[in-house]
Amino acid sequence: MAQPKKKTSKSKRDKRRATWKSKARLQAQRALSLGKSILTGRAQGFIYPQAEAEEEEE
């Protein structure tokens, strides 16, 4: 017969959630930074095809 698993302690659960949330916060910061650099035209590691879009409009 199947046995129930051991309960996870609150500290382990909280540590895991804190790690998950901190990763999400870091990714949000990076996305915002990339968006700002694209808007100002200073993006180095992101290819944004503006020239092709301008040619299609004309």
C-alpha positions as CSV (number, residue, x, y, z in Angstrom):
1,M,0.0,0.0,0.0
2,A,1.2,3.5,-0.8
3,Q,2.6,5.5,2.1
4,P,2.2,9.3,2.4
5,K,5.3,11.4,1.8
6,K,6.9,13.4,4.5
7,K,5.7,17.0,4.9
8,T,8.0,19.7,3.6
9,S,9.1,22.1,6.4
10,K,8.0,25.7,6.2
11,S,11.6,26.9,6.0
12,K,12.3,24.7,2.9
13,R,9.1,25.9,1.3
14,D,9.8,29.5,2.0
15,K,13.4,29.2,0.7
16,R,12.2,27.7,-2.5
17,R,9.6,30.4,-3.0
18,A,12.0,33.2,-2.2
19,T,14.5,31.8,-4.8
20,W,11.7,31.6,-7.4
21,K,10.6,35.1,-6.7
22,S,14.1,36.5,-6.8
23,K,14.7,34.9,-10.2
24,A,11.4,36.5,-11.5
25,R,12.5,39.9,-10.2
26,L,15.9,39.6,-11.9
27,Q,14.3,38.7,-15.2
28,A,11.8,41.6,-15.0
29,Q,14.7,44.0,-14.4
30,R,16.6,42.6,-17.4
31,A,13.5,42.9,-19.6
32,L,12.9,46.5,-18.6
33,S,16.5,47.4,-19.1
34,L,16.5,45.8,-22.6
35,G,13.3,47.7,-23.5
36,K,14.8,51.0,-22.4
37,S,18.0,50.4,-24.3
38,I,16.0,49.5,-27.4
39,L,13.9,52.7,-27.2
40,T,17.0,54.9,-26.8
41,G,18.8,53.0,-29.6
42,R,21.7,51.9,-27.4
43,A,21.0,48.1,-27.5
44,Q,24.2,46.1,-28.2
45,G,23.1,42.5,-27.8
46,F,19.7,42.8,-29.4
47,I,19.0,42.9,-33.1
48,Y,16.0,45.1,-33.9
49,P,15.3,45.3,-37.7
50,Q,14.3,49.0,-38.0
51,A,15.6,49.6,-41.5
52,E,13.5,46.8,-43.0
53,A,10.3,48.2,-41.4
54,E,11.0,51.6,-42.7
55,E,11.5,50.3,-46.3
56,E,8.2,48.5,-46.2
57,E,6.2,51.6,-45.2
58,E,7.5,53.6,-48.1
